[in-house]
Amino acid sequence: MLKNIYRRLREETPVPRLAFYIGLTIELLMVIVDKSNYINPIEGYLFRLTFLLFACKLLLTSYEAREWVLILVMEAVGFISYRVTGANDIIRVVTFVAACKGIPLKEALKYTFYVTLAGCLVIVALAVTGIYGDISLTQAFGHESAETTRYIGEEAAVETRYTLGMGHPNALSCMFFMLAALGVYVWFERMKWYSYLFLMALNAGVYLLTRSKTSMLITAAYLCGACLLTFAKGLRKKTFLYVCGLLAFALCIAFSVDAAVCAQRVRDAQWNEFFFCNPRDNEHIVLLGRIDRHISGRIISLTNSDNNDGMIHTWSAFSCENNMKYYFDMGWVKVFYRYGVIPGILYVAANLCLLWRIWRRRDACGLALFVMFAVYTVVEAHLISVYIGRNYLLLMMGCEAAALGSGETESGGIFGKRKS
């Protein structure tokens, strides 16, 4: 009797899909609320609700034995993390990714795009009309010479940049990048040259409003790469292209770890160079210092606390409760600092599994998206967040994906595949 009811719920009713999409909608709306000026007073309760919805979808989905083993192992890692840090982020993420099985990837991404775009437009409209939210922000954004402000104490110049209701100019430029990246990926096969030209013009407009160089350059690089792949179709099947993507991903991880190891030496070298005209360190540290100047001091920001939070000596196997409270911009460093070395390695492995599937499908635009997200995460932590709806790669890891140009459908993401 109970088996029949369970089978009918799983196979003959819309309950599993409904639970998934209700949970996804709530997660996406929390991302939108977080980007606005409103403080969500029931955020913790909503996280629990979405976890229950995704758990419901998971329990109403058919998995093979090896898939259940992988899910249970990952949930066990999440439980250990929860006991050590008090944060249930990993449990929620694992449940979400596993619950994606059977959901068509492009369908889920289109839904994510429309909900996110609608939410952003509502925030902008409310700010522009003066109903809710600030349209601009006036403060010192720290783009002057680091030496004059940090060492001499010269006051940074105050300027006005536009936020259009999103709290900070960088948040506005970040959301434009995420929407542009997602939109191009979803409709990649229908993109024309003038589509890329239009998005590039919008990118320039957003830059004029926000003066956010990082997001502007990342967006431009992604659009140029996707445009090249649109018209140079022969490149899409070249294994060399995907090897380059793997190398770029590995370089992002290596640079982030290197920054966490050498941040204090970089800070000392910059001090010595300014006051004694000699960094008093090797070429490696000097190079990191030069890079640091171009990424707005992201590396030396790891030395801003008394304990140098973010540097590698503050990493541990499963992190600790105090690491949940300190924030900085370097996303890959944040993975290992906030969640621990073991969960960090598992997240990197999950990304490598996704990259392998992208190569198997010869999903060239997926590769461009993956690489740009990896590069962006070096300097920004947007994807590494308690908000599942920020990280579109999680959907790609778990959802059903059609193999481009082959007519083959693979479902289950990193939890297995089914061909039809």
C-alpha positions in Angstrom: 0.0 0.0 0.0 2.6 2.5 1.1 4.9 1.4 -1.7 2.2 2.0 -4.3 1.5 5.5 -2.8 5.2 6.3 -2.9 5.5 5.1 -6.5 2.5 7.1 -7.7 3.8 10.2 -5.9 7.2 9.8 -7.6 6.2 8.8 -11.1 2.6 9.9 -11.7 2.2 13.3 -9.9 3.9 16.7 -10.3 4.8 16.8 -6.6 8.6 16.2 -7.0 8.9 18.9 -9.7 6.6 21.2 -7.8 8.7 20.8 -4.6 11.9 21.5 -6.5 10.6 24.7 -8.3 9.0 26.1 -5.2 12.3 25.7 -3.4 14.3 27.1 -6.3 11.9 30.1 -6.5 12.4 30.9 -2.8 16.2 30.6 -3.1 16.2 33.0 -6.1 14.0 35.5 -4.3 16.3 35.4 -1.3 19.2 36.4 -3.7 17.1 39.3 -5.0 16.2 40.5 -1.5 19.8 40.2 -0.4 20.8 42.5 -3.3 18.2 45.1 -2.2 18.3 47.4 0.8 15.8 45.2 2.6 17.0 43.0 5.5 15.2 39.6 5.5 14.1 38.8 9.1 13.1 35.2 8.3 16.0 34.2 6.2 17.0 31.3 8.5 13.4 29.8 8.4 13.4 30.1 4.6 16.7 28.2 4.4 15.1 25.4 6.4 12.0 25.4 4.2 13.9 25.2 1.0 16.0 22.4 2.5 12.9 20.4 3.3 11.5 21.0 -0.3 14.7 19.8 -1.9 14.8 16.9 0.5 11.3 16.0 -0.5 12.3 16.1 -4.2 15.4 13.9 -3.4 13.3 11.3 -1.6 10.8 11.2 -4.5 13.6 10.6 -7.1 15.0 7.3 -8.2 18.7 6.8 -7.7 21.1 3.9 -8.2 22.8 2.4 -5.3 26.2 4.0 -6.1 24.4 7.4 -6.3 22.9 6.9 -2.9 26.4 6.1 -1.5 27.8 9.3 -3.0 24.9 11.4 -1.7 25.1 9.9 1.8 28.9 10.4 1.9 28.5 14.0 0.9 25.7 14.5 3.4 28.0 13.1 6.1 30.6 15.6 5.2 28.0 18.3 5.4 26.9 17.0 8.8 30.5 17.1 10.2 30.8 20.6 8.9 27.5 21.6 10.6 28.7 20.1 13.9 32.0 22.0 13.7 30.9 25.3 12.3 27.3 25.6 13.2 26.5 26.4 9.5 24.4 24.0 7.4 25.4 25.4 4.0 27.0 22.1 2.8 24.1 20.0 3.7 21.8 22.4 1.9 24.0 22.5 -1.2 24.4 18.7 -1.4 20.7 18.2 -1.0 20.0 20.8 -3.7 22.5 19.3 -6.2 21.1 15.8 -5.7 17.5 17.0 -6.0 18.3 18.4 -9.4 18.3 14.9 -11.0 15.6 14.6 -13.6 15.2 18.4 -14.0 16.1 19.5 -17.6 19.1 21.9 -17.3 18.0 24.5 -19.9 14.5 24.5 -18.4 15.8 25.2 -14.9 18.3 27.8 -16.1 15.7 29.6 -18.2 13.5 29.8 -15.1 16.4 31.0 -13.0 17.1 33.7 -15.6 13.6 35.0 -15.8 13.0 35.1 -12.1 16.4 36.8 -11.4 15.9 39.3 -14.3 12.4 40.2 -13.1 13.6 40.6 -9.5 16.5 42.9 -10.6 14.2 45.0 -12.8 11.8 45.4 -9.8 14.7 46.6 -7.6 15.8 49.1 -10.3 12.3 50.3 -10.9 11.7 50.9 -7.2 15.0 52.8 -6.8 14.6 54.9 -10.0 11.0 55.9 -9.0 12.1 56.8 -5.5 9.8 54.3 -3.9 12.4 52.1 -2.2 16.2 51.9 -2.3 19.0 54.4 -3.1 19.8 55.1 -6.7 23.4 56.0 -6.0 26.1 55.7 -3.3 28.6 58.4 -2.3 31.7 57.3 -0.5 35.4 56.7 -1.0 35.8 53.7 -3.2 39.6 53.3 -2.7 40.8 53.6 -6.3 43.6 56.0 -5.5 47.2 55.0 -5.1 47.2 52.4 -2.3 50.5 53.8 -0.9 49.2 57.3 -0.5 46.1 56.2 1.4 47.6 53.3 3.4 51.0 54.5 4.3 50.9 58.3 4.3 47.3 58.5 5.5 46.0 60.8 2.7 42.2 60.8 2.7 40.7 58.9 -0.2 38.5 61.0 -2.6 34.8 60.7 -2.2 32.8 60.1 -5.4 29.3 59.1 -6.4 28.5 55.9 -8.3 25.2 54.4 -9.2 23.7 51.3 -7.5 20.1 51.5 -8.9 18.8 50.0 -5.6 21.3 47.2 -5.2 23.2 48.7 -2.3 26.7 48.9 -3.9 27.9 49.6 -7.5 29.8 46.3 -7.5 26.5 44.4 -6.8 24.9 46.1 -9.8 27.7 45.2 -12.1 27.9 41.7 -10.7 24.3 41.0 -11.3 24.6 42.3 -14.9 27.5 39.9 -15.4 25.6 36.9 -14.0 22.5 37.6 -16.0 24.4 38.2 -19.2 26.5 35.0 -18.7 23.4 33.0 -18.0 21.3 34.5 -20.8 24.1 33.8 -23.4 24.5 30.2 -22.2 20.8 29.4 -22.3 20.2 31.0 -25.8 23.7 30.3 -27.2 22.5 28.6 -30.4 20.3 31.5 -31.2 22.8 34.3 -30.6 23.6 36.7 -33.5 26.5 39.1 -33.9 24.2 42.0 -33.0 23.1 40.3 -29.8 26.7 40.3 -28.6 27.1 43.9 -29.7 24.0 44.9 -27.8 25.2 43.2 -24.6 28.6 44.7 -25.0 27.0 48.2 -25.2 25.0 47.4 -22.1 28.2 46.3 -20.4 29.8 49.6 -21.2 26.8 51.5 -19.9 26.9 49.5 -16.6 30.6 50.4 -16.3 29.9 54.1 -16.8 27.4 53.8 -13.9 29.4 51.7 -11.5 33.1 52.1 -12.6 33.5 48.4 -11.6 36.4 47.3 -13.8 36.5 43.7 -12.7 33.0 42.8 -13.7 33.2 44.9 -16.9 36.4 43.1 -18.0 35.1 39.6 -17.1 31.8 40.3 -18.9 33.6 41.6 -22.0 35.9 38.5 -22.0 33.0 36.2 -21.7 31.0 37.9 -24.5 34.1 37.9 -26.8 34.7 34.2 -26.1 31.1 33.2 -26.6 31.0 35.3 -29.8 34.1 33.5 -31.1 32.6 30.1 -30.4 29.3 31.1 -32.0 30.9 31.7 -35.4 34.0 29.5 -35.2 32.0 26.3 -34.8 35.0 24.2 -35.5 36.6 25.2 -32.2 33.8 23.7 -30.2 35.0 20.1 -30.7 38.7 20.7 -30.2 39.9 18.9 -27.2 42.7 21.5 -26.9 40.1 24.1 -26.0 38.9 22.1 -23.0 42.4 21.4 -21.9 43.0 25.1 -21.9 39.9 25.5 -19.7 41.2 22.9 -17.3 44.6 24.7 -17.1 42.8 28.0 -16.5 40.8 26.5 -13.7 43.9 25.0 -12.1 45.7 28.3 -12.4 42.8 30.0 -10.5 43.0 27.6 -7.7 46.9 27.7 -7.6 46.9 31.5 -7.6 44.4 31.6 -4.8 46.3 29.2 -2.6 49.6 31.1 -3.4 47.9 34.3 -2.3 46.8 32.8 0.9 50.3 31.5 1.6 52.2 34.8 0.7 49.7 37.6 1.6 51.8 38.9 4.6 55.0 38.8 2.5 53.3 40.7 -0.2 52.2 43.3 2.3 55.7 43.6 3.7 57.2 43.8 0.2 54.9 46.7 -0.7 55.8 48.5 2.5 59.5 48.0 1.9 59.3 49.1 -1.8 57.4 52.3 -0.8 59.7 53.4 2.0 63.0 51.9 1.0 62.6 51.6 -2.8 63.4 47.9 -2.4 60.8 45.1 -1.8 63.5 43.0 -0.1 61.9 39.8 -1.4 62.2 37.6 -4.4 60.6 38.0 -7.9 57.7 35.8 -7.0 56.5 38.1 -4.2 57.2 41.2 -6.3 55.0 39.7 -9.1 52.2 39.0 -6.6 52.4 42.5 -5.4 52.0 43.9 -8.9 49.0 41.7 -9.5 47.6 42.8 -6.2 47.7 46.4 -7.3 45.6 45.5 -10.3 43.0 43.6 -8.3 42.4 46.4 -5.7 44.5 44.9 -2.9 42.6 41.6 -2.7 45.7 39.7 -1.6 46.8 42.0 1.2 43.2 42.3 2.4 43.8 38.8 3.8 46.1 40.5 6.4 43.6 43.1 7.5 42.5 41.2 10.7 44.5 40.6 13.8 44.7 36.9 13.0 45.3 37.4 9.2 42.0 35.6 8.5 42.0 34.0 5.1 45.7 33.2 5.1 46.6 29.5 4.9 47.4 29.2 8.6 43.8 30.0 9.4 42.6 27.1 7.2 41.7 23.7 8.8 40.1 20.4 7.8 36.5 21.5 8.5 37.0 25.2 9.4 35.5 26.5 12.7 32.7 28.6 13.9 34.7 31.9 14.0 35.4 31.5 10.3 31.7 31.9 9.5 31.8 35.6 10.6 34.7 37.1 8.7 34.3 38.2 5.0 36.6 39.1 2.2 36.5 39.1 -1.6 38.7 36.2 -2.8 36.2 33.5 -3.5 38.4 30.4 -3.8 40.2 31.4 -0.6 36.9 31.8 1.1 35.9 28.2 0.1 38.9 26.8 2.0 38.8 29.3 4.9 35.0 29.3 5.5 34.2 25.6 4.9 37.5 23.9 5.4 40.2 22.1 3.3 38.3 18.8 3.0 35.0 20.4 1.8 37.0 22.8 -0.4 38.8 19.9 -2.1 35.5 18.2 -2.7 34.0 21.3 -4.2 37.0 21.6 -6.5 36.5 17.9 -7.4 32.8 18.6 -8.2 33.9 21.4 -10.5 36.3 19.1 -12.3 33.5 16.5 -12.7 31.4 19.3 -14.2 34.2 20.3 -16.6 34.6 16.7 -17.6 30.9 16.5 -18.5 31.2 19.8 -20.4 34.0 18.2 -22.5 32.1 15.0 -23.1 29.2 17.1 -24.4 31.5 19.5 -26.3 29.5 22.3 -24.6 31.8 25.1 -25.7 29.7 27.9 -24.2 29.4 25.9 -21.0 33.2 25.9 -21.0 33.3 29.7 -21.4 30.9 30.1 -18.6 32.8 27.7 -16.3 36.1 29.4 -16.9 34.8 33.0 -16.5 33.1 32.0 -13.2 36.4 30.4 -12.1 38.3 33.6 -12.9 35.7 35.8 -11.3 35.7 33.7 -8.1 39.5 34.5 -7.7 38.7 38.1 -6.9 35.0 38.0 -5.9 33.0 35.7 -3.6 29.6 36.1 -5.2 29.3 32.4 -6.1 30.6 31.2 -2.7 27.6 32.1 -0.6 24.9 30.8 1.7 22.5 31.7 -1.2 22.2 28.6 -3.5 20.5 30.7 -6.2 23.7 32.7 -6.8 25.7 29.7 -8.1 24.4 28.5 -11.5 27.1 25.9 -11.6 25.3 24.0 -8.9 22.3 23.6 -11.3 24.8 22.5 -14.0 26.3 19.9 -11.6 23.0 18.3 -10.8 20.5 18.8 -13.6 19.7 16.9 -16.7 21.7 18.2 -19.7 21.3 17.6 -23.4 24.5 16.7 -25.3 24.8 19.4 -27.8 24.6 18.3 -31.4 24.3 14.6 -30.6 20.6 14.2 -29.6 21.8 12.4 -26.5 20.3 13.3 -23.1 22.2 12.7 -19.9 20.5 13.1 -16.6 21.7 13.1 -13.1 24.6 15.5 -13.3 27.5 14.3 -11.2 25.2 11.8 -9.6 25.1 9.6 -12.7 23.6 9.7 -16.2 20.9 8.2 -18.3 21.0 8.1 -22.1 17.8 8.1 -24.2 
